Amino acid sequence: MRITRWLAVVALLWGVGPIVSAQQQAGMGQPAAAAPAAEYDFGDFSSETLAGKSWAALGSGDYAAVEVYTMKCITLYQKQAEQQSADLTDFLPKDKAFNAWALNDVAISYFILGQARLAQGRIKEAQEAFQTVIDKFPYAQCWDPKGWFWKVAEAASDKLATIGTAYDYGDYTSQTLTTKAWEALTAGDHKGVELYTKKCFQLYEGDAKKQQSELTEFLPKEKAFDAWALNDVGTSYFILGEALVAQKRLDEAKAAFERVVNDFGFAQCWDPKGWFWKVAVAARGRINKILAEAGT
């Protein structure tokens, strides 16, 4: 999968609502009937081309085309994808990830198929598509034009976990996840806080620790956003701690605040009033309060 192919479709990656015509909206309750395969242009029939056409069809709300292109990719390349999957015991490094082209493109095809079926309300079929990714292609990766690969099975697992709920990881950036965690905290949605903060930790804690290790003091205001992962992960641990306090889970809350102090001490959080506040300072205050109330 090449970078250029994803530039036009990456916004669809995590389920951004497709563009739907008035005619499509009128018949949204029924699965679209696929036109004969002869009416579709399969290009060079490569897995890359077919996956790219599938993304484009998903973006335009052409679910019949999604079915045709994804199933063509699956039919032609699943055997090679399964062989490539069987040869792996871990994710390939970035410089070799494209070598597993069939594995990556077939897994992506199932993921796109799941997205299309989910959009049509075909929940069971969507679940089956996502589960296939998890079961058969656990080491598949998809290129993001921002410069990294994302793990398709993890994305499929997220889809399964959030089907039928209001939870949505958006574009999966640390900023989005932290913002959603704050919103969940404000709403008293403790489950949402845990989902969003833990996804932020899962994706960005490594970057946060690296940024922390490169600092010897707090960054000045004009450079503070450079430590984006550090700031968002540290803030997410603080948010998690606040939610745990609200649930009277004080030992767990204390542990979350201690993670801020011990591992992300130079994290800063932007206040929309116009300044950064030091997350570790606030976390220490929360720890002291917990200890005081516990009488220790």
Secondary structure, DSSP 8 states (H G I E B T S, - for coil): --HHHHTTTGGGTTT------HHHHHTTTS------GGGS--TT--HHHHHHHHHHHHHTT-HHHHHHHHHHHHHHHHHHHHHHHHT-SS---GGGGGGGHHHHHHHHHHHHHHHHHHHTT-HHHHHHHHHHHHHH-TT-EEEETTTEEEEHHHHHHHHHHHTTSS---TT--HHHHHHHHHHHHHTT-HHHHHHHHHHHHHHHHHHHHHHHHT-SS---GGGGGGGHHHHHHHHHHHHHHHHHHHTT-HHHHHHHHHHHHHH-TT-EEEETTTEEEEHHHHHHHHHHHHHHHHT-
